[in-house]
């Protein structure tokens, strides 16, 4: 389990990721000089495929990995904020029960 971070620090970490790219990078075939790559990604509700030159493949993969890390950080932010919200609502409900007037 990862240590708890403040919601603000999770957002700050996510904002530090320099490049983001959705999708998946795949080797479509091996050529005499090395692999040929395709990048598949969602766009306007459909999956699009584009060719990626060999020299760009590492940068595209790094951006895809950045998007995955961004999503993990945002999911942690949501989880922690939901837990905080539930705790605050439960605390408020307990206070309201003790304030009932007859």
Buried (B, 14 or more C-beta within 10 A) or exposed (E): EEEEBEBEEBBEBBEEBEEBBBBEBEEEEEEEEEEBBBBEBEEEEEEEEEEBEEEEBEEBBEBBBBBBBBEBBBEBBEEBEEEEEEEEEEEEEEEEEEEEEE
